[in-house]
Structure formats: structure tokens, C-alpha cells
Amino acid sequence: MKHSKPLIGVGLAVVAALALTSCSGGGGDATADKDAAATELKTLTVMAPFLSTNAPEDDSDIEAALEDVIGVDLDMTWVPNASYGDKVNITLAGDDLPQVMVIQGKDPGFVRNAEAGAFWDLTDYLKDYPNLKTTFPEVQKASSVNGKVYGVFRARDVMRETAIVRKDWLENLGLDLPKTTEDLAKVAKAFTEDDPDGNGVDDTYGIIVPKWPGTIGTNSPWDAIETWYGAGNKWTEQDGELVPNFTTDEWLDAVEFERSLVEDGVVNADFATFDSAKWNEPFLTGKGGIILDVHSRAGQLISLFKQSDPEGFDSYVDITGNLLGPDSDELHALPTAGYSGFLAIPKSSVRTEADLRGVLEVLNKLNSEEAGPILNNGIEGVHYTVEDDLAVAVPDVSQVEKDTVGAFAQLGTNVTGFQGYNPKQASDYEQQMYDKRKEIEAADLEHAQYDPAAPYVSDTYVSKGAQLDTIVSDARIQFLAGQIDLDGLKDAIALWRSSGGDDVIDEINELADADK
């Protein structure tokens, strides 16, 4: 996964300058007038990143096809993804901003600029545009800054979590796919102790866990279990207050369950140091039988088994979706953030409400059923064909063409659902597994545990978050490894509170109360 550099480099002087610029030309945040006339645009200027080696060429077929749909010319500024954060800083500090900018996340610099008035607050506008009025309000809320929507979010799969299980081991031992965390423990124990591969050697274990690069609430295998236990997703509401999930009894119950998995030997002993780049290897080589991660990893594993065993590759992988916790009457499903940045509109280049509505009308067309397949799949007959309502890649499409399609996908928002064609899989088994994944994701989405604090930006967390995050995440690993006891873990939580955590809680709740 590529990460843009944070926008912290935008200084306060720049923020002030942008705020002053935004005040000219009628660019204030007055209540949206639904009947206000919209400026008829001839050109839309856009800055966006590209993730491939080469930027799209001007006047590409994709650009021309999009222009036919949206009715305006696109003036694109393409920036390599690796330097995109720096380019955003430089652009914001200048006086020649595009009308639309891809912003890759709620970095401190963007937050400061947005709250200083450098970008349009779209909160009261998007509902007037049917293709921008999202069907994922929880995701739009999460993408906001303290409840204010400063961009059209770029939707990503909300529900991805699953247990990936060795199908052949289940069949060898006469076991069913786990449905609950209790089932997970039983299957993991059987995979460890009951010779699931039938080789007569004690050389297997249940759950493969890597060293996780993120902290609490970054969708690690441990985070998944803790959400399944009802602890919430990073934050949760308790007695009318938003609190970090690790301050709840459910979280403590979950980590005690996790520690029991480690103590029973059903998790790889090197879980605290095992390289995540090698996560697939024990599953592929028959050493470990369960991975708690995203559905797409199951697809990766199927492809790798297909290379090593073309005739029998359909025998190895199965998926569960999210698992029921101890209160098995209710599923607590772990979602992603559901978005990857957003399309923001600077006030210095879009000065009036009429100009804003002109831009939003174009973005509304850009998220239409006609434009969506171009952004997500390319041009039908050139890049793909349609079979059974699925996209089939046209062979021999040049890499330049593929890169161009991938670059323009950066403009896709899909805030009303995916506007394109899902890919047709290479075999009946792969299609069956892909369809199963989509069915599970849709069912689990009904039980998504969204992070209720995601919209809010605590000043204390901005300044101390990096230090605070490691206190509890390090203690969790130490507890799971048996290096500290439960009291030691609770001491770490108390240290988090006294080191600024209580201030974070107070600030998050003040912001949430103000947003009600």
C-alpha cells in the first residue's frame, strides 16, 4: 500500500493566506441555496495522483470518453503518487489552484486549511445532487472534519474482514467452517494437535499472525477479534460517552481470549516479529491453517495455489466472513474506513456559490452510471467486454492503456455504490469464491461497527497521538506474549489516560456533542 506524505508542511501563514483569499468573491459558507444558478463550466481543472510509472497522455481516449459524458473539457494535472503530498503543499501555498483536488486523507495540514476556510464546506450541498447524495452516510460522516464535509469521499469496500481457512484440513478432520470465536479456537486447536495434513508429524498450527505495522484499531487480526467480542471499532459509545475500545470490559475479555490462543500454542510463537510480507507462506506450505485478514487475500492465495497445483487448486481455501463473539445473538462486524481520501474544492479557484454549483454539477455527472464504467473499467470494446454483466479484460491492451485507466480511477467516487462492472473470474471455482465473498460482505455490512469518533480531530491527539498510540499497543503485545499480567495491561491503559488520553476523550466528546 502506498502512502502519501502528510500535509503538515503547510504553515500557519499559508493557512491564513488561503483563508483570506477564500473570503473574496463571495466564497463564504452561507446556507446552501438549492435554487441558486450554477455557472456553466467549459473546463474543469483537476489535480490527481497516478500510481503507475507513466502519467496519462493528454487527450487520451479515456479522457475524451469522460468529456463526452460530463460535457466539459478536463484539464488534468497528474502528479506521481510518491510526491503527491509535497505537490499538494506547494500548490496550496501558491495562487494557482485547480477547481478540484484529490486529497488523500485527513492530514493535519488539510484539516487546518479546511477549518481556516480554504475549502468549500459541502455538507449542505451534496444532497442536491442525486449522484453525490451518498448511500453510505456513515462513511461520509467518517470522512468529515468534525462533522463538516469538505470533499466528496472516494468510496472503498466497507466490509472486507474474514477468516481464511484451509479447506482441505477441515475436510480431513471432519470439521465445519467456524462461525463463532469459540469455533475459531476449537478449529485452531484441532489444526495444531490433530495432524490435519495426515503426515503423522506434529508440524502444524492454527492461526498465522504477523507483526502488525499499525497500532490499536488498524484492522489487525487482534483488532478483528476484539470487535467480534463487542468492544467496538477503535472507539465505541458507552453510557452516552465515546471512549476508546480498550477502556471497555469487552476489550479486556477479548485480549484474555487472545492470550489463551497464544498460551495454547495455536498461534505461531513468533507472532510479535513474524514478517507480514511472508504472511501467506505458512498457509501455502501447510504449516498454518487460518489467516484473519481481508477477503482479497483469499483471492491471492487461490491464485498462488493455482500456480502450484493447477488441477487441484480448488481444494485449499475457504472463507467465513466476520465471526460471532461470545454474545452470539449479535454479529459485530469490523469495517474499513470505507473511503480513501476525497475530491475537495478550493475556494480560491471556485469563488462563488454559482461556481461551486457548476463544479458540483460536473462531479455529479462524473459519478453517473454512464461515467462510472469508464472510470472503473475503461472503454467497453477497447479495454473490456461484458459477459453475464461482468467485465472481461480485452487481451493485448498495452500497459500504457492500463495505466491510463488506473489513473482516471482516482477520480471515481462511487458514493452511491460501485459504478462499474465487477471482473469476471478466470474459472468457475474462482467465480464461485468471488460471488461468495460478495454475498458475505453484503450480509456483514448490515452489522458494521463503525468508529463513532472517526469524524473528530482532537488537538491533543494531533500533538501527542504518535506517543499515545504505542502505549497500549505495545502493552497488548506484551500481555499476549505473557510478559505482563492483566494488572500490567491495566496500568498501561491508566498511563495512556494520564499521558493525555483523558484529554483526547474529553475533546472528542466535546466535538461530538457540538455536532449533534
C-alpha positions as CSV (number, residue, x, y, z in Angstrom):
1,M,0.0,0.0,0.0
2,K,1.3,3.4,-0.9
3,H,1.0,6.3,1.5
4,S,1.2,10.0,0.7
5,K,3.3,12.2,2.8
6,P,1.3,14.2,5.4
7,L,0.4,17.8,4.7
8,I,2.0,19.0,8.0
9,G,4.4,21.2,6.0
10,V,1.6,23.7,5.2
11,G,2.5,26.6,7.6
12,L,0.1,28.7,9.5
13,A,1.0,31.7,7.3
14,V,-0.2,29.7,4.3
15,V,-3.4,28.8,6.1
16,A,-4.0,32.4,6.9
17,A,-3.3,33.5,3.3
18,L,-5.7,30.8,1.9
19,A,-8.4,31.8,4.4
20,L,-8.1,35.5,3.3
21,T,-8.2,34.5,-0.4
22,S,-11.2,32.4,0.2
23,C,-13.2,35.3,1.6
24,S,-13.0,37.3,-1.6
25,G,-15.6,36.9,-4.3
26,G,-18.5,35.7,-2.2
27,G,-17.0,32.5,-1.1
28,G,-18.4,32.4,2.4
29,D,-20.1,29.4,4.0
30,A,-23.6,30.7,3.7
31,T,-26.5,28.3,3.9
32,A,-26.8,26.5,0.6
33,D,-29.4,27.8,-1.8
34,K,-30.8,24.9,-3.7
35,D,-32.3,27.2,-6.4
36,A,-29.1,29.2,-6.9
37,A,-28.0,29.3,-10.5
38,A,-24.9,27.3,-11.4
39,T,-22.1,28.7,-13.5
40,E,-21.9,26.8,-16.8
41,L,-18.4,25.4,-17.0
42,K,-16.4,24.8,-20.2
43,T,-13.4,23.4,-18.5
44,L,-12.8,21.6,-15.1
45,T,-9.2,21.8,-13.7
46,V,-8.3,18.8,-11.6
47,M,-5.1,17.7,-9.8
48,A,-4.8,14.0,-9.0
49,P,-2.1,11.4,-8.3
50,F,-1.1,8.5,-10.6
51,L,0.3,5.2,-9.2
52,S,2.0,3.8,-12.3
53,T,5.3,4.7,-13.9
54,N,4.0,7.0,-16.5
55,A,1.3,9.7,-16.3
56,P,-1.6,9.5,-18.8
57,E,-1.0,11.3,-22.0
58,D,-3.1,14.4,-22.8
59,D,-6.2,13.9,-24.8
60,S,-6.2,10.1,-24.1
61,D,-9.2,8.0,-25.2
62,I,-10.3,7.7,-21.6
63,E,-10.3,11.5,-21.1
64,A,-12.2,12.0,-24.3
65,A,-14.8,9.5,-23.3
66,L,-15.3,11.1,-20.0
67,E,-15.6,14.6,-21.5
68,D,-18.4,13.3,-23.8
69,V,-20.3,12.2,-20.7
70,I,-19.7,15.2,-18.4
71,G,-20.0,17.9,-21.2
72,V,-16.8,19.8,-20.3
73,D,-13.1,19.6,-21.1
74,L,-10.9,18.2,-18.4
75,D,-7.7,20.0,-17.7
76,M,-5.7,17.4,-15.7
77,T,-2.6,17.9,-13.6
78,W,-1.1,14.4,-12.9
79,V,1.4,14.0,-10.1
80,P,3.4,10.9,-9.1
81,N,1.8,9.3,-6.1
82,A,5.2,9.3,-4.2
83,S,5.5,13.0,-4.3
84,Y,1.8,13.9,-4.2
85,G,1.8,15.2,-0.6
86,D,4.6,17.6,-1.4
87,K,2.9,18.8,-4.5
88,V,-0.3,19.5,-2.5
89,N,1.7,21.6,-0.1
90,I,3.3,23.6,-2.9
91,T,0.0,24.0,-4.7
92,L,-1.8,25.2,-1.5
93,A,0.9,27.7,-0.9
94,G,0.6,29.2,-4.4
95,D,-2.1,31.2,-6.1
96,D,-2.9,28.9,-9.0
97,L,-5.1,26.1,-7.5
98,P,-7.2,23.7,-9.6
99,Q,-11.0,23.6,-9.1
100,V,-10.9,20.1,-7.8
101,M,-8.0,18.4,-5.8
102,V,-7.7,14.8,-4.8
103,I,-6.9,14.9,-1.1
104,Q,-5.6,11.6,0.1
105,G,-6.5,11.8,3.8
106,K,-7.4,14.0,6.8
107,D,-3.8,15.0,7.5
108,P,-3.2,17.8,10.0
109,G,-2.3,20.3,7.2
110,F,-5.5,19.7,5.3
111,V,-7.6,19.9,8.5
112,R,-6.1,23.3,9.4
113,N,-6.6,24.6,5.9
114,A,-10.2,23.3,5.7
115,E,-11.2,24.8,9.1
116,A,-9.5,28.1,8.1
117,G,-11.8,28.4,5.1
118,A,-9.6,27.3,2.3
119,F,-12.0,24.6,1.0
120,W,-15.7,24.7,0.5
121,D,-17.9,23.1,3.2
122,L,-20.1,20.8,1.1
123,T,-22.3,19.5,4.0
124,D,-25.4,21.3,2.8
125,Y,-24.8,20.9,-0.9
126,L,-24.3,17.3,-1.7
127,K,-27.9,16.3,-1.0
128,D,-29.0,18.4,-4.0
129,Y,-27.1,16.1,-6.4
130,P,-28.5,12.6,-6.8
131,N,-25.2,11.0,-7.7
132,L,-23.4,12.7,-4.9
133,K,-26.0,12.1,-2.2
134,T,-24.3,9.1,-0.7
135,T,-26.0,5.8,0.2
136,F,-23.2,5.4,2.8
137,P,-23.9,8.1,5.3
138,E,-21.7,6.5,8.0
139,V,-18.7,6.7,5.6
140,Q,-19.4,10.3,4.6
141,K,-19.6,11.1,8.3
142,A,-16.3,9.4,9.0
143,S,-14.7,11.3,6.1
144,S,-15.8,14.6,7.6
145,V,-13.8,17.0,9.7
146,N,-15.6,17.5,13.0
147,G,-18.9,16.9,11.2
148,K,-18.2,19.2,8.2
149,V,-17.9,17.6,4.8
150,Y,-15.0,19.1,2.9
151,G,-14.9,16.7,0.0
152,V,-16.7,14.0,-2.0
153,F,-15.2,10.9,-0.5
154,R,-13.8,8.2,-2.7
155,A,-15.6,5.0,-1.7
156,R,-13.8,1.8,-1.0
157,D,-15.1,-1.6,0.2
158,V,-16.5,-1.1,3.6
159,M,-16.6,-4.8,4.6
160,R,-13.5,-6.9,4.0
161,E,-12.8,-8.9,7.2
162,T,-12.9,-12.7,7.2
163,A,-11.2,-15.8,8.5
164,I,-9.4,-17.6,5.6
165,V,-9.3,-21.3,6.4
166,R,-7.5,-24.4,4.9
167,K,-10.5,-26.2,3.3
168,D,-8.6,-29.5,2.9
169,W,-7.7,-29.5,6.6
170,L,-11.3,-29.0,7.6
171,E,-12.4,-31.9,5.4
172,N,-9.6,-34.2,6.6
173,L,-10.7,-33.6,10.2
174,G,-14.4,-33.6,9.5
175,L,-14.8,-30.0,10.8
176,D,-17.1,-27.2,9.6
177,L,-16.1,-23.6,8.9
178,P,-16.0,-21.6,12.2
179,K,-19.0,-19.3,12.8
180,T,-18.0,-18.0,16.3
181,T,-14.9,-17.1,18.1
182,E,-15.4,-20.2,20.2
183,D,-15.5,-22.3,17.0
184,L,-12.3,-20.5,15.8
185,A,-10.5,-21.6,19.0
186,K,-11.7,-25.2,18.5
187,V,-10.7,-25.4,14.8
188,A,-7.3,-23.7,15.6
189,K,-6.7,-26.3,18.3
190,A,-7.6,-29.2,16.0
191,F,-5.3,-27.8,13.3
192,T,-2.5,-27.7,15.9
193,E,-3.0,-31.0,17.6
194,D,-4.9,-33.4,15.3
195,D,-2.5,-33.8,12.3
196,P,-4.7,-32.0,9.8
197,D,-2.4,-32.9,6.8
198,G,-2.2,-36.5,7.8
199,N,1.6,-36.7,7.6
200,G,2.0,-38.2,11.1
201,V,4.2,-35.3,12.2
202,D,3.5,-32.6,14.7
203,D,4.3,-29.7,12.4
204,T,1.2,-27.6,12.1
205,Y,-0.6,-24.9,14.0
206,G,-3.8,-23.0,13.7
207,I,-3.7,-19.2,13.3
208,I,-1.0,-17.3,11.5
209,V,-0.4,-13.8,12.9
210,P,2.3,-11.4,11.7
211,K,3.9,-8.5,13.4
212,W,1.4,-5.7,12.7
213,P,2.7,-2.3,11.5
214,G,-0.2,-0.4,12.9
215,T,-1.5,0.2,16.4
216,I,-4.8,-0.4,18.2
217,G,-7.7,0.0,15.7
218,T,-5.8,-0.6,12.5
219,N,-7.7,-3.8,11.5
220,S,-5.1,-6.3,12.7
221,P,-6.1,-9.9,13.5
222,W,-6.3,-8.9,17.2
223,D,-8.5,-5.9,16.3
224,A,-10.9,-8.1,14.5
225,I,-11.3,-10.5,17.4
226,E,-11.8,-7.5,19.8
227,T,-14.5,-6.1,17.5
228,W,-16.2,-9.5,17.3
229,Y,-16.2,-9.6,21.1
230,G,-18.3,-6.4,21.1
231,A,-15.5,-3.9,22.1
232,G,-16.3,-1.6,19.2
233,N,-14.0,-0.4,16.4
234,K,-11.2,1.7,17.8
235,W,-13.8,3.8,19.7
236,T,-17.3,2.9,21.0
237,E,-20.2,4.5,22.8
238,Q,-20.6,3.6,26.5
239,D,-23.1,5.2,28.9
240,G,-23.6,8.1,26.4
241,E,-19.9,8.8,26.1
242,L,-17.4,8.0,23.3
243,V,-14.5,6.0,24.7
244,P,-11.5,4.1,23.2
245,N,-12.4,0.4,22.8
246,F,-9.5,-0.6,25.0
247,T,-11.2,1.0,28.0
248,T,-14.1,-1.4,27.9
249,D,-14.6,-4.8,29.7
250,E,-15.3,-6.4,26.3
251,W,-11.8,-5.5,25.1
252,L,-10.2,-7.0,28.2
253,D,-12.3,-10.1,27.7
254,A,-11.1,-10.3,24.1
255,V,-7.4,-9.9,24.8
256,E,-7.7,-12.6,27.5
257,F,-9.2,-14.9,24.9
258,E,-6.3,-13.9,22.5
259,R,-3.8,-14.7,25.2
260,S,-5.4,-18.1,25.7
261,L,-4.9,-18.8,22.0
262,V,-1.2,-18.0,22.3
263,E,-0.8,-20.0,25.5
264,D,-2.5,-23.0,23.9
265,G,0.1,-22.9,21.1
266,V,-2.4,-22.4,18.3
267,V,-0.8,-19.2,17.2
268,N,2.7,-19.0,15.7
269,A,5.1,-18.4,18.6
270,D,6.9,-15.6,16.7
271,F,3.7,-13.5,16.1
272,A,5.3,-10.4,17.5
273,T,8.2,-10.5,15.0
274,F,6.9,-12.5,12.0
275,D,7.3,-10.5,8.8
276,S,3.9,-9.6,7.4
277,A,5.4,-9.8,3.8
278,K,5.6,-13.6,4.4
279,W,2.1,-13.9,5.8
280,N,0.9,-16.3,3.0
281,E,3.8,-18.7,3.3
282,P,2.8,-20.9,6.2
283,F,-0.7,-21.3,4.7
284,L,0.7,-22.2,1.3
285,T,3.3,-24.6,2.7
286,G,0.9,-26.4,5.0
287,K,2.3,-25.1,8.3
288,G,-0.6,-22.8,9.4
289,G,-4.3,-23.2,8.7
290,I,-6.1,-19.9,9.4
291,I,-5.5,-16.2,8.5
292,L,-7.6,-13.4,9.8
293,D,-7.5,-10.7,7.2
294,V,-9.3,-9.3,4.2
295,H,-11.2,-11.3,1.6
296,S,-8.8,-10.2,-1.2
297,R,-6.0,-12.2,0.5
298,A,-8.1,-15.3,-0.1
299,G,-8.1,-14.5,-3.8
300,Q,-4.3,-14.1,-3.7
301,L,-3.9,-17.5,-2.0
302,I,-6.2,-19.2,-4.6
303,S,-4.1,-17.7,-7.4
304,L,-0.9,-19.0,-5.8
305,F,-2.3,-22.5,-5.3
306,K,-3.4,-22.4,-8.9
307,Q,0.2,-21.9,-9.9
308,S,1.5,-24.7,-7.7
309,D,-1.4,-27.2,-8.2
310,P,-3.4,-26.3,-11.4
311,E,-5.5,-29.4,-11.2
312,G,-6.5,-29.3,-7.5
313,F,-6.2,-25.6,-6.6
314,D,-9.9,-25.5,-5.6
315,S,-9.2,-27.7,-2.6
316,Y,-7.4,-25.4,-0.3
317,V,-9.2,-22.2,0.5
318,D,-12.5,-21.3,2.2
319,I,-13.8,-18.1,3.9
320,T,-16.1,-17.3,6.7
321,G,-16.7,-13.5,6.9
322,N,-16.8,-11.9,10.3
323,L,-17.4,-14.3,13.3
324,L,-19.9,-14.1,16.1
325,G,-18.4,-13.3,19.5
326,P,-19.4,-14.6,23.0
327,D,-22.8,-12.8,22.7
328,S,-23.6,-14.9,19.7
329,D,-27.0,-13.4,19.2
330,E,-25.5,-10.3,17.5
331,L,-22.7,-10.0,14.9
332,H,-20.2,-7.2,15.5
333,A,-18.5,-6.9,12.0
334,L,-15.3,-5.0,11.6
335,P,-15.4,-2.5,8.7
336,T,-12.7,-0.5,7.0
337,A,-12.9,3.3,7.0
338,G,-14.8,2.9,3.7
339,Y,-13.1,5.6,1.8
340,S,-9.7,6.7,0.5
341,G,-9.5,10.4,0.5
342,F,-11.9,12.7,-1.3
343,L,-12.3,15.3,-4.0
344,A,-12.1,18.8,-2.4
345,I,-12.9,22.1,-3.9
346,P,-10.6,25.1,-3.1
347,K,-12.3,28.4,-2.6
348,S,-9.5,30.4,-4.2
349,S,-10.3,28.9,-7.5
350,V,-14.0,28.4,-7.1
351,R,-15.0,31.7,-5.6
352,T,-18.8,31.9,-5.7
353,E,-21.7,29.6,-4.8
354,A,-22.7,29.7,-8.5
355,D,-19.1,28.5,-9.4
356,L,-19.4,25.8,-6.7
357,R,-22.7,24.5,-8.1
358,G,-21.2,24.5,-11.6
359,V,-18.3,22.2,-10.3
360,L,-20.7,20.0,-8.3
361,E,-22.9,19.5,-11.4
362,V,-19.9,18.2,-13.3
363,L,-18.9,15.9,-10.4
364,N,-22.5,14.7,-10.3
365,K,-22.1,13.6,-14.0
366,L,-18.7,12.2,-13.2
367,N,-20.4,9.8,-10.7
368,S,-23.1,8.8,-13.1
369,E,-24.0,5.4,-14.4
370,E,-22.5,6.5,-17.8
371,A,-19.2,7.7,-16.4
372,G,-18.7,5.1,-13.7
373,P,-17.7,2.2,-16.1
374,I,-15.2,4.4,-17.9
375,L,-13.5,5.3,-14.6
376,N,-13.7,1.8,-13.1
377,N,-13.2,-0.4,-16.2
378,G,-12.2,1.7,-19.2
379,I,-13.9,1.9,-22.6
380,E,-16.1,-1.1,-23.5
381,G,-14.8,-2.9,-26.5
382,V,-11.4,-1.3,-26.1
383,H,-10.3,-2.3,-22.6
384,Y,-13.0,-4.8,-21.7
385,T,-16.1,-6.6,-22.9
386,V,-19.2,-7.6,-20.9
387,E,-20.2,-11.2,-20.3
388,D,-23.0,-12.0,-17.8
389,D,-22.9,-8.5,-16.5
390,L,-19.2,-8.9,-15.7
391,A,-16.1,-7.3,-17.2
392,V,-13.7,-9.4,-19.2
393,A,-10.4,-7.8,-20.0
394,V,-9.5,-7.4,-23.6
395,P,-6.2,-9.2,-24.3
396,D,-3.2,-7.4,-25.6
397,V,-4.2,-4.0,-24.2
398,S,-1.0,-2.0,-23.8
399,Q,0.5,-1.2,-20.4
400,V,0.1,2.5,-21.2
401,E,-3.6,2.0,-21.7
402,K,-3.9,0.0,-18.5
403,D,-2.0,2.7,-16.6
404,T,-4.3,5.4,-18.0
405,V,-7.4,3.5,-16.9
406,G,-5.9,3.1,-13.4
407,A,-5.0,6.8,-13.2
408,F,-8.5,8.0,-14.1
409,A,-9.9,5.7,-11.4
410,Q,-8.5,8.2,-8.9
411,L,-11.4,10.4,-9.9
412,G,-14.1,7.8,-9.1
413,T,-16.1,8.4,-6.0
414,N,-18.8,5.6,-6.1
415,V,-20.6,7.3,-3.2
416,T,-23.9,5.7,-4.3
417,G,-22.4,2.3,-4.9
418,F,-19.9,0.8,-7.3
419,Q,-20.5,2.4,-10.7
420,G,-19.0,-0.2,-13.0
421,Y,-18.6,-3.9,-13.7
422,N,-17.1,-6.5,-11.4
423,P,-14.4,-8.6,-13.0
424,K,-15.2,-12.0,-14.5
425,Q,-13.0,-14.6,-12.8
426,A,-10.8,-17.0,-14.7
427,S,-12.5,-20.2,-13.7
428,D,-15.8,-21.5,-12.3
429,Y,-14.3,-22.1,-8.9
430,E,-12.7,-18.6,-8.7
431,Q,-16.1,-17.1,-9.8
432,Q,-17.9,-19.1,-7.1
433,M,-15.5,-17.9,-4.4
434,Y,-15.7,-14.3,-5.7
435,D,-19.5,-14.4,-5.6
436,K,-19.4,-16.0,-2.1
437,R,-17.2,-13.2,-0.9
438,K,-19.6,-10.5,-2.3
439,E,-22.6,-12.2,-0.6
440,I,-20.7,-12.4,2.7
441,E,-19.7,-8.8,2.5
442,A,-23.2,-7.6,1.8
443,A,-24.6,-9.6,4.8
444,D,-21.8,-8.5,7.1
445,L,-22.3,-4.8,6.1
446,E,-25.7,-4.9,7.9
447,H,-23.7,-5.4,11.2
448,A,-20.8,-3.0,10.6
449,Q,-19.4,-1.4,13.8
450,Y,-18.3,2.0,12.5
451,D,-15.8,4.1,14.5
452,P,-18.0,6.8,16.1
453,A,-15.0,9.1,16.7
454,A,-13.7,8.9,13.1
455,P,-15.1,12.4,12.1
456,Y,-13.5,14.2,15.0
457,V,-10.0,15.7,15.3
458,S,-8.6,16.1,18.8
459,D,-5.9,18.7,19.2
460,T,-4.3,16.7,21.9
461,Y,-4.2,13.6,19.7
462,V,-2.8,15.6,16.8
463,S,0.1,16.6,19.0
464,K,0.6,13.5,21.2
465,G,-1.1,10.7,19.2
466,A,2.0,9.0,18.0
467,Q,3.3,8.6,21.5
468,L,-0.1,7.7,23.0
469,D,-0.8,5.0,20.4
470,T,2.2,3.0,21.2
471,I,1.5,2.8,25.0
472,V,-1.5,0.4,24.8
473,S,-0.5,-1.4,21.5
474,D,2.9,-2.3,23.0
475,A,1.3,-3.4,26.2
476,R,-1.2,-5.6,24.3
477,I,1.7,-7.5,22.6
478,Q,3.5,-7.8,26.0
479,F,0.3,-9.2,27.6
480,L,-0.3,-11.7,24.7
481,A,3.3,-12.8,25.0
482,G,3.0,-13.4,28.7
483,Q,5.5,-10.7,29.6
484,I,3.0,-8.7,31.7
485,D,-0.2,-9.8,33.5
486,L,-3.7,-8.2,33.4
487,D,-2.8,-5.7,36.0
488,G,0.2,-4.6,33.9
489,L,-2.1,-4.2,30.9
490,K,-4.5,-2.1,33.0
491,D,-1.5,0.0,34.2
492,A,-0.7,0.8,30.6
493,I,-4.2,1.9,30.0
494,A,-4.0,4.1,33.1
495,L,-0.7,5.6,31.7
496,W,-2.4,6.3,28.4
497,R,-5.1,8.2,30.3
498,S,-2.7,10.2,32.4
499,S,-0.4,11.0,29.5
500,G,-3.0,12.9,27.6
501,G,-5.6,10.2,26.8
502,D,-8.2,11.7,29.1
503,D,-7.8,15.0,27.3
504,V,-8.4,13.2,24.0
505,I,-11.6,11.6,25.3
506,D,-12.8,15.0,26.6
507,E,-12.1,16.7,23.3
508,I,-13.6,14.0,21.1
509,N,-16.8,14.1,23.2
510,E,-17.0,17.9,23.1
511,L,-16.7,17.8,19.3
512,A,-19.3,15.0,19.1
513,D,-21.7,17.0,21.3
514,A,-21.3,20.1,19.2
515,D,-22.0,18.0,16.1
516,K,-25.3,16.7,17.3
